[in-house]
Amino acid sequence: MTVNMIFKIAAVGILVSVLSQVLKHSGREEHAFLTSLAGLLLVLFWIVPYIYELFESIQRLFFVS
């Protein structure tokens, strides 16, 4: 994982947090929840390939032929 990816995740977290607070204070709790969920899913889609690569590396480490 590169430093660039960490900065992207941090930027999404900050943006989602600010947007969620603005929506909550304007009385749109449902939209705030959906915004948080969308941010979580976006970051999860970015992270899943790295998690898959980690598990593949662990599997190769223990099943060396």
VEXSE-482232 format. One record per atom (N, C-alpha, C, O): atom name; x negated, y negated, z negated; residue in one letter; residue number from 0. Coordinates in Angstrom, 3 decimals. Layout:
N
<atomo=CA&xx=X&yy=Y&zz=Z&residuo=a&num=NUM>
...
***
This chain:
65
<atomo=N&xx=-0.844&yy=1.165&zz=0.000&residuo=m&num=0>
<atomo=CA&xx=0.000&yy=0.000&zz=0.000&residuo=m&num=0>
<atomo=C&xx=-0.897&yy=-1.238&zz=0.000&residuo=m&num=0>
<atomo=O&xx=-1.848&yy=-1.338&zz=-0.775&residuo=m&num=0>
<atomo=N&xx=-0.583&yy=-2.134&zz=0.850&residuo=t&num=1>
<atomo=CA&xx=-1.394&yy=-3.329&zz=0.970&residuo=t&num=1>
<atomo=C&xx=-0.887&yy=-4.424&zz=0.037&residuo=t&num=1>
<atomo=O&xx=0.224&yy=-4.354&zz=-0.489&residuo=t&num=1>
<atomo=N&xx=-1.716&yy=-5.422&zz=-0.150&residuo=v&num=2>
<atomo=CA&xx=-1.336&yy=-6.568&zz=-0.970&residuo=v&num=2>
<atomo=C&xx=-0.201&yy=-7.331&zz=-0.298&residuo=v&num=2>
<atomo=O&xx=0.643&yy=-7.926&zz=-0.968&residuo=v&num=2>
<atomo=N&xx=-0.191&yy=-7.307&zz=1.028&residuo=n&num=3>
<atomo=CA&xx=0.862&yy=-7.977&zz=1.775&residuo=n&num=3>
<atomo=C&xx=2.232&yy=-7.395&zz=1.424&residuo=n&num=3>
<atomo=O&xx=3.204&yy=-8.140&zz=1.289&residuo=n&num=3>
<atomo=N&xx=2.316&yy=-6.083&zz=1.276&residuo=m&num=4>
<atomo=CA&xx=3.578&yy=-5.436&zz=0.929&residuo=m&num=4>
<atomo=C&xx=4.031&yy=-5.849&zz=-0.471&residuo=m&num=4>
<atomo=O&xx=5.220&yy=-6.061&zz=-0.705&residuo=m&num=4>
<atomo=N&xx=3.081&yy=-5.962&zz=-1.397&residuo=i&num=5>
<atomo=CA&xx=3.415&yy=-6.382&zz=-2.761&residuo=i&num=5>
<atomo=C&xx=3.960&yy=-7.808&zz=-2.756&residuo=i&num=5>
<atomo=O&xx=4.908&yy=-8.108&zz=-3.481&residuo=i&num=5>
<atomo=N&xx=3.374&yy=-8.685&zz=-1.950&residuo=f&num=6>
<atomo=CA&xx=3.869&yy=-10.048&zz=-1.850&residuo=f&num=6>
<atomo=C&xx=5.262&yy=-10.092&zz=-1.219&residuo=f&num=6>
<atomo=O&xx=6.099&yy=-10.900&zz=-1.621&residuo=f&num=6>
<atomo=N&xx=5.513&yy=-9.229&zz=-0.234&residuo=k&num=7>
<atomo=CA&xx=6.844&yy=-9.164&zz=0.371&residuo=k&num=7>
<atomo=C&xx=7.890&yy=-8.750&zz=-0.657&residuo=k&num=7>
<atomo=O&xx=8.971&yy=-9.333&zz=-0.730&residuo=k&num=7>
<atomo=N&xx=7.552&yy=-7.735&zz=-1.448&residuo=i&num=8>
<atomo=CA&xx=8.489&yy=-7.248&zz=-2.464&residuo=i&num=8>
<atomo=C&xx=8.744&yy=-8.336&zz=-3.504&residuo=i&num=8>
<atomo=O&xx=9.880&yy=-8.533&zz=-3.935&residuo=i&num=8>
<atomo=N&xx=7.692&yy=-9.038&zz=-3.905&residuo=a&num=9>
<atomo=CA&xx=7.854&yy=-10.125&zz=-4.869&residuo=a&num=9>
<atomo=C&xx=8.719&yy=-11.249&zz=-4.297&residuo=a&num=9>
<atomo=O&xx=9.549&yy=-11.816&zz=-5.008&residuo=a&num=9>
<atomo=N&xx=8.527&yy=-11.573&zz=-3.021&residuo=a&num=10>
<atomo=CA&xx=9.317&yy=-12.624&zz=-2.389&residuo=a&num=10>
<atomo=C&xx=10.789&yy=-12.234&zz=-2.322&residuo=a&num=10>
<atomo=O&xx=11.665&yy=-13.060&zz=-2.579&residuo=a&num=10>
<atomo=N&xx=11.060&yy=-10.990&zz=-1.981&residuo=v&num=11>
<atomo=CA&xx=12.454&yy=-10.527&zz=-1.939&residuo=v&num=11>
<atomo=C&xx=13.055&yy=-10.571&zz=-3.342&residuo=v&num=11>
<atomo=O&xx=14.212&yy=-10.959&zz=-3.506&residuo=v&num=11>
<atomo=N&xx=12.286&yy=-10.180&zz=-4.346&residuo=g&num=12>
<atomo=CA&xx=12.785&yy=-10.207&zz=-5.712&residuo=g&num=12>
<atomo=C&xx=13.124&yy=-11.612&zz=-6.167&residuo=g&num=12>
<atomo=O&xx=14.168&yy=-11.829&zz=-6.781&residuo=g&num=12>
<atomo=N&xx=12.262&yy=-12.564&zz=-5.878&residuo=i&num=13>
<atomo=CA&xx=12.508&yy=-13.955&zz=-6.262&residuo=i&num=13>
<atomo=C&xx=13.717&yy=-14.511&zz=-5.519&residuo=i&num=13>
<atomo=O&xx=14.571&yy=-15.165&zz=-6.117&residuo=i&num=13>
<atomo=N&xx=13.788&yy=-14.252&zz=-4.223&residuo=l&num=14>
<atomo=CA&xx=14.893&yy=-14.748&zz=-3.423&residuo=l&num=14>
<atomo=C&xx=16.225&yy=-14.165&zz=-3.880&residuo=l&num=14>
<atomo=O&xx=17.212&yy=-14.889&zz=-4.014&residuo=l&num=14>
<atomo=N&xx=16.251&yy=-12.866&zz=-4.115&residuo=v&num=15>
<atomo=CA&xx=17.485&yy=-12.211&zz=-4.559&residuo=v&num=15>
<atomo=C&xx=17.891&yy=-12.726&zz=-5.937&residuo=v&num=15>
<atomo=O&xx=19.076&yy=-12.939&zz=-6.195&residuo=v&num=15>
<atomo=N&xx=16.929&yy=-12.923&zz=-6.810&residuo=s&num=16>
<atomo=CA&xx=17.226&yy=-13.413&zz=-8.150&residuo=s&num=16>
<atomo=C&xx=17.849&yy=-14.805&zz=-8.105&residuo=s&num=16>
<atomo=O&xx=18.862&yy=-15.053&zz=-8.759&residuo=s&num=16>
<atomo=N&xx=17.258&yy=-15.698&zz=-7.350&residuo=v&num=17>
<atomo=CA&xx=17.785&yy=-17.059&zz=-7.240&residuo=v&num=17>
<atomo=C&xx=19.161&yy=-17.056&zz=-6.599&residuo=v&num=17>
<atomo=O&xx=20.074&yy=-17.725&zz=-7.081&residuo=v&num=17>
<atomo=N&xx=19.316&yy=-16.311&zz=-5.520&residuo=l&num=18>
<atomo=CA&xx=20.597&yy=-16.252&zz=-4.826&residuo=l&num=18>
<atomo=C&xx=21.674&yy=-15.639&zz=-5.707&residuo=l&num=18>
<atomo=O&xx=22.819&yy=-16.091&zz=-5.699&residuo=l&num=18>
<atomo=N&xx=21.313&yy=-14.618&zz=-6.462&residuo=s&num=19>
<atomo=CA&xx=22.262&yy=-13.985&zz=-7.362&residuo=s&num=19>
<atomo=C&xx=22.715&yy=-14.945&zz=-8.461&residuo=s&num=19>
<atomo=O&xx=23.898&yy=-14.982&zz=-8.801&residuo=s&num=19>
<atomo=N&xx=21.795&yy=-15.712&zz=-9.012&residuo=q&num=20>
<atomo=CA&xx=22.164&yy=-16.676&zz=-10.054&residuo=q&num=20>
<atomo=C&xx=23.069&yy=-17.771&zz=-9.504&residuo=q&num=20>
<atomo=O&xx=24.019&yy=-18.185&zz=-10.169&residuo=q&num=20>
<atomo=N&xx=22.784&yy=-18.236&zz=-8.308&residuo=v&num=21>
<atomo=CA&xx=23.622&yy=-19.263&zz=-7.694&residuo=v&num=21>
<atomo=C&xx=25.026&yy=-18.720&zz=-7.463&residuo=v&num=21>
<atomo=O&xx=26.014&yy=-19.406&zz=-7.726&residuo=v&num=21>
<atomo=N&xx=25.112&yy=-17.489&zz=-6.970&residuo=l&num=22>
<atomo=CA&xx=26.428&yy=-16.901&zz=-6.721&residuo=l&num=22>
<atomo=C&xx=27.186&yy=-16.639&zz=-8.015&residuo=l&num=22>
<atomo=O&xx=28.402&yy=-16.824&zz=-8.062&residuo=l&num=22>
<atomo=N&xx=26.495&yy=-16.215&zz=-9.062&residuo=k&num=23>
<atomo=CA&xx=27.168&yy=-15.983&zz=-10.349&residuo=k&num=23>
<atomo=C&xx=27.716&yy=-17.274&zz=-10.932&residuo=k&num=23>
<atomo=O&xx=28.826&yy=-17.292&zz=-11.462&residuo=k&num=23>
<atomo=N&xx=26.953&yy=-18.349&zz=-10.841&residuo=h&num=24>
<atomo=CA&xx=27.408&yy=-19.613&zz=-11.409&residuo=h&num=24>
<atomo=C&xx=28.528&yy=-20.247&zz=-10.590&residuo=h&num=24>
<atomo=O&xx=29.265&yy=-21.092&zz=-11.099&residuo=h&num=24>
<atomo=N&xx=28.661&yy=-19.849&zz=-9.338&residuo=s&num=25>
<atomo=CA&xx=29.759&yy=-20.371&zz=-8.527&residuo=s&num=25>
<atomo=C&xx=30.994&yy=-19.479&zz=-8.621&residuo=s&num=25>
<atomo=O&xx=31.998&yy=-19.732&zz=-7.955&residuo=s&num=25>
<atomo=N&xx=30.917&yy=-18.425&zz=-9.458&residuo=g&num=26>
<atomo=CA&xx=32.093&yy=-17.593&zz=-9.684&residuo=g&num=26>
<atomo=C&xx=32.252&yy=-16.443&zz=-8.719&residuo=g&num=26>
<atomo=O&xx=33.342&yy=-15.882&zz=-8.607&residuo=g&num=26>
<atomo=N&xx=31.211&yy=-16.081&zz=-8.028&residuo=r&num=27>
<atomo=CA&xx=31.287&yy=-14.982&zz=-7.057&residuo=r&num=27>
<atomo=C&xx=30.409&yy=-13.825&zz=-7.512&residuo=r&num=27>
<atomo=O&xx=29.381&yy=-13.521&zz=-6.906&residuo=r&num=27>
<atomo=N&xx=30.840&yy=-13.193&zz=-8.589&residuo=e&num=28>
<atomo=CA&xx=30.062&yy=-12.100&zz=-9.162&residuo=e&num=28>
<atomo=C&xx=29.947&yy=-10.914&zz=-8.216&residuo=e&num=28>
<atomo=O&xx=28.921&yy=-10.234&zz=-8.192&residuo=e&num=28>
<atomo=N&xx=31.010&yy=-10.656&zz=-7.424&residuo=e&num=29>
<atomo=CA&xx=30.972&yy=-9.533&zz=-6.480&residuo=e&num=29>
<atomo=C&xx=29.912&yy=-9.745&zz=-5.411&residuo=e&num=29>
<atomo=O&xx=29.191&yy=-8.818&zz=-5.043&residuo=e&num=29>
<atomo=N&xx=29.826&yy=-10.974&zz=-4.919&residuo=h&num=30>
<atomo=CA&xx=28.822&yy=-11.280&zz=-3.909&residuo=h&num=30>
<atomo=C&xx=27.411&yy=-11.209&zz=-4.497&residuo=h&num=30>
<atomo=O&xx=26.468&yy=-10.782&zz=-3.830&residuo=h&num=30>
<atomo=N&xx=27.286&yy=-11.632&zz=-5.745&residuo=a&num=31>
<atomo=CA&xx=25.981&yy=-11.564&zz=-6.412&residuo=a&num=31>
<atomo=C&xx=25.532&yy=-10.112&zz=-6.558&residuo=a&num=31>
<atomo=O&xx=24.361&yy=-9.792&zz=-6.353&residuo=a&num=31>
<atomo=N&xx=26.471&yy=-9.237&zz=-6.915&residuo=f&num=32>
<atomo=CA&xx=26.147&yy=-7.818&zz=-7.034&residuo=f&num=32>
<atomo=C&xx=25.743&yy=-7.236&zz=-5.679&residuo=f&num=32>
<atomo=O&xx=24.774&yy=-6.482&zz=-5.591&residuo=f&num=32>
<atomo=N&xx=26.467&yy=-7.578&zz=-4.647&residuo=l&num=33>
<atomo=CA&xx=26.139&yy=-7.060&zz=-3.310&residuo=l&num=33>
<atomo=C&xx=24.799&yy=-7.598&zz=-2.820&residuo=l&num=33>
<atomo=O&xx=24.065&yy=-6.894&zz=-2.126&residuo=l&num=33>
<atomo=N&xx=24.478&yy=-8.826&zz=-3.172&residuo=t&num=34>
<atomo=CA&xx=23.174&yy=-9.386&zz=-2.815&residuo=t&num=34>
<atomo=C&xx=22.052&yy=-8.629&zz=-3.511&residuo=t&num=34>
<atomo=O&xx=21.034&yy=-8.312&zz=-2.897&residuo=t&num=34>
<atomo=N&xx=22.240&yy=-8.342&zz=-4.790&residuo=s&num=35>
<atomo=CA&xx=21.235&yy=-7.580&zz=-5.529&residuo=s&num=35>
<atomo=C&xx=21.084&yy=-6.178&zz=-4.955&residuo=s&num=35>
<atomo=O&xx=19.971&yy=-5.669&zz=-4.823&residuo=s&num=35>
<atomo=N&xx=22.196&yy=-5.566&zz=-4.619&residuo=l&num=36>
<atomo=CA&xx=22.159&yy=-4.228&zz=-4.033&residuo=l&num=36>
<atomo=C&xx=21.459&yy=-4.235&zz=-2.676&residuo=l&num=36>
<atomo=O&xx=20.691&yy=-3.321&zz=-2.375&residuo=l&num=36>
<atomo=N&xx=21.712&yy=-5.239&zz=-1.866&residuo=a&num=37>
<atomo=CA&xx=21.061&yy=-5.346&zz=-0.559&residuo=a&num=37>
<atomo=C&xx=19.555&yy=-5.532&zz=-0.710&residuo=a&num=37>
<atomo=O&xx=18.779&yy=-4.941&zz=0.041&residuo=a&num=37>
<atomo=N&xx=19.140&yy=-6.342&zz=-1.670&residuo=g&num=38>
<atomo=CA&xx=17.709&yy=-6.527&zz=-1.915&residuo=g&num=38>
<atomo=C&xx=17.049&yy=-5.244&zz=-2.374&residuo=g&num=38>
<atomo=O&xx=15.944&yy=-4.919&zz=-1.940&residuo=g&num=38>
<atomo=N&xx=17.727&yy=-4.506&zz=-3.257&residuo=l&num=39>
<atomo=CA&xx=17.200&yy=-3.232&zz=-3.722&residuo=l&num=39>
<atomo=C&xx=17.061&yy=-2.238&zz=-2.579&residuo=l&num=39>
<atomo=O&xx=16.042&yy=-1.556&zz=-2.473&residuo=l&num=39>
<atomo=N&xx=18.066&yy=-2.150&zz=-1.731&residuo=l&num=40>
<atomo=CA&xx=18.003&yy=-1.223&zz=-0.600&residuo=l&num=40>
<atomo=C&xx=16.909&yy=-1.612&zz=0.391&residuo=l&num=40>
<atomo=O&xx=16.233&yy=-0.742&zz=0.939&residuo=l&num=40>
<atomo=N&xx=16.731&yy=-2.896&zz=0.619&residuo=l&num=41>
<atomo=CA&xx=15.687&yy=-3.352&zz=1.532&residuo=l&num=41>
<atomo=C&xx=14.305&yy=-2.945&zz=1.025&residuo=l&num=41>
<atomo=O&xx=13.490&yy=-2.416&zz=1.781&residuo=l&num=41>
<atomo=N&xx=14.053&yy=-3.192&zz=-0.238&residuo=v&num=42>
<atomo=CA&xx=12.756&yy=-2.833&zz=-0.816&residuo=v&num=42>
<atomo=C&xx=12.593&yy=-1.317&zz=-0.845&residuo=v&num=42>
<atomo=O&xx=11.493&yy=-0.811&zz=-0.622&residuo=v&num=42>
<atomo=N&xx=13.669&yy=-0.591&zz=-1.116&residuo=l&num=43>
<atomo=CA&xx=13.605&yy=0.867&zz=-1.132&residuo=l&num=43>
<atomo=C&xx=13.252&yy=1.418&zz=0.244&residuo=l&num=43>
<atomo=O&xx=12.475&yy=2.367&zz=0.345&residuo=l&num=43>
<atomo=N&xx=13.811&yy=0.838&zz=1.303&residuo=f&num=44>
<atomo=CA&xx=13.466&yy=1.284&zz=2.654&residuo=f&num=44>
<atomo=C&xx=12.006&yy=0.989&zz=2.988&residuo=f&num=44>
<atomo=O&xx=11.390&yy=1.716&zz=3.768&residuo=f&num=44>
<atomo=N&xx=11.449&yy=-0.069&zz=2.406&residuo=w&num=45>
<atomo=CA&xx=10.033&yy=-0.359&zz=2.621&residuo=w&num=45>
<atomo=C&xx=9.146&yy=0.614&zz=1.867&residuo=w&num=45>
<atomo=O&xx=8.067&yy=0.959&zz=2.350&residuo=w&num=45>
<atomo=N&xx=9.574&yy=1.067&zz=0.691&residuo=i&num=46>
<atomo=CA&xx=8.748&yy=1.874&zz=-0.199&residuo=i&num=46>
<atomo=C&xx=8.818&yy=3.367&zz=0.106&residuo=i&num=46>
<atomo=O&xx=7.860&yy=4.090&zz=-0.164&residuo=i&num=46>
<atomo=N&xx=9.926&yy=3.843&zz=0.661&residuo=v&num=47>
<atomo=CA&xx=10.115&yy=5.288&zz=0.886&residuo=v&num=47>
<atomo=C&xx=8.977&yy=5.919&zz=1.692&residuo=v&num=47>
<atomo=O&xx=8.540&yy=7.007&zz=1.316&residuo=v&num=47>
<atomo=N&xx=8.470&yy=5.325&zz=2.763&residuo=p&num=48>
<atomo=CA&xx=7.344&yy=5.959&zz=3.470&residuo=p&num=48>
<atomo=C&xx=6.096&yy=6.143&zz=2.604&residuo=p&num=48>
<atomo=O&xx=5.381&yy=7.134&zz=2.750&residuo=p&num=48>
<atomo=N&xx=5.835&yy=5.198&zz=1.710&residuo=y&num=49>
<atomo=CA&xx=4.678&yy=5.332&zz=0.825&residuo=y&num=49>
<atomo=C&xx=4.887&yy=6.449&zz=-0.196&residuo=y&num=49>
<atomo=O&xx=3.944&yy=7.165&zz=-0.534&residuo=y&num=49>
<atomo=N&xx=6.106&yy=6.600&zz=-0.683&residuo=i&num=50>
<atomo=CA&xx=6.411&yy=7.684&zz=-1.617&residuo=i&num=50>
<atomo=C&xx=6.283&yy=9.025&zz=-0.912&residuo=i&num=50>
<atomo=O&xx=5.757&yy=9.981&zz=-1.482&residuo=i&num=50>
<atomo=N&xx=6.761&yy=9.100&zz=0.321&residuo=y&num=51>
<atomo=CA&xx=6.637&yy=10.328&zz=1.100&residuo=y&num=51>
<atomo=C&xx=5.163&yy=10.677&zz=1.327&residuo=y&num=51>
<atomo=O&xx=4.768&yy=11.837&zz=1.203&residuo=y&num=51>
<atomo=N&xx=4.372&yy=9.686&zz=1.654&residuo=e&num=52>
<atomo=CA&xx=2.938&yy=9.896&zz=1.859&residuo=e&num=52>
<atomo=C&xx=2.264&yy=10.372&zz=0.571&residuo=e&num=52>
<atomo=O&xx=1.380&yy=11.227&zz=0.618&residuo=e&num=52>
<atomo=N&xx=2.668&yy=9.832&zz=-0.564&residuo=l&num=53>
<atomo=CA&xx=2.128&yy=10.260&zz=-1.845&residuo=l&num=53>
<atomo=C&xx=2.432&yy=11.731&zz=-2.099&residuo=l&num=53>
<atomo=O&xx=1.544&yy=12.487&zz=-2.494&residuo=l&num=53>
<atomo=N&xx=3.677&yy=12.145&zz=-1.878&residuo=f&num=54>
<atomo=CA&xx=4.037&yy=13.540&zz=-2.096&residuo=f&num=54>
<atomo=C&xx=3.326&yy=14.475&zz=-1.117&residuo=f&num=54>
<atomo=O&xx=2.954&yy=15.588&zz=-1.489&residuo=f&num=54>
<atomo=N&xx=3.138&yy=14.045&zz=0.102&residuo=e&num=55>
<atomo=CA&xx=2.394&yy=14.841&zz=1.073&residuo=e&num=55>
<atomo=C&xx=0.939&yy=15.006&zz=0.625&residuo=e&num=55>
<atomo=O&xx=0.371&yy=16.090&zz=0.752&residuo=e&num=55>
<atomo=N&xx=0.344&yy=13.948&zz=0.110&residuo=s&num=56>
<atomo=CA&xx=-1.039&yy=14.026&zz=-0.369&residuo=s&num=56>
<atomo=C&xx=-1.156&yy=14.963&zz=-1.559&residuo=s&num=56>
<atomo=O&xx=-2.114&yy=15.730&zz=-1.648&residuo=s&num=56>
<atomo=N&xx=-0.203&yy=14.914&zz=-2.469&residuo=i&num=57>
<atomo=CA&xx=-0.202&yy=15.801&zz=-3.623&residuo=i&num=57>
<atomo=C&xx=-0.038&yy=17.251&zz=-3.174&residuo=i&num=57>
<atomo=O&xx=-0.695&yy=18.150&zz=-3.698&residuo=i&num=57>
<atomo=N&xx=0.839&yy=17.467&zz=-2.204&residuo=q&num=58>
<atomo=CA&xx=1.049&yy=18.821&zz=-1.701&residuo=q&num=58>
<atomo=C&xx=-0.218&yy=19.344&zz=-1.029&residuo=q&num=58>
<atomo=O&xx=-0.575&yy=20.505&zz=-1.228&residuo=q&num=58>
<atomo=N&xx=-0.897&yy=18.532&zz=-0.249&residuo=r&num=59>
<atomo=CA&xx=-2.141&yy=18.973&zz=0.393&residuo=r&num=59>
<atomo=C&xx=-3.233&yy=19.234&zz=-0.652&residuo=r&num=59>
<atomo=O&xx=-4.071&yy=20.118&zz=-0.475&residuo=r&num=59>
<atomo=N&xx=-3.215&yy=18.466&zz=-1.726&residuo=l&num=60>
<atomo=CA&xx=-4.217&yy=18.631&zz=-2.776&residuo=l&num=60>
<atomo=C&xx=-4.069&yy=19.984&zz=-3.471&residuo=l&num=60>
<atomo=O&xx=-5.070&yy=20.638&zz=-3.764&residuo=l&num=60>
<atomo=N&xx=-2.859&yy=20.404&zz=-3.732&residuo=f&num=61>
<atomo=CA&xx=-2.647&yy=21.648&zz=-4.474&residuo=f&num=61>
<atomo=C&xx=-2.575&yy=22.880&zz=-3.575&residuo=f&num=61>
<atomo=O&xx=-2.787&yy=23.995&zz=-4.053&residuo=f&num=61>
<atomo=N&xx=-2.282&yy=22.709&zz=-2.298&residuo=f&num=62>
<atomo=CA&xx=-2.186&yy=23.853&zz=-1.387&residuo=f&num=62>
<atomo=C&xx=-3.289&yy=23.824&zz=-0.338&residuo=f&num=62>
<atomo=O&xx=-3.028&yy=23.908&zz=0.862&residuo=f&num=62>
<atomo=N&xx=-4.519&yy=23.703&zz=-0.810&residuo=v&num=63>
<atomo=CA&xx=-5.668&yy=23.693&zz=0.089&residuo=v&num=63>
<atomo=C&xx=-5.935&yy=25.128&zz=0.534&residuo=v&num=63>
<atomo=O&xx=-6.043&yy=26.037&zz=-0.289&residuo=v&num=63>
<atomo=N&xx=-6.039&yy=25.316&zz=1.841&residuo=s&num=64>
<atomo=CA&xx=-6.286&yy=26.677&zz=2.367&residuo=s&num=64>
<atomo=C&xx=-7.751&yy=26.912&zz=2.569&residuo=s&num=64>
<atomo=O&xx=-8.148&yy=27.993&zz=3.002&residuo=s&num=64>
***
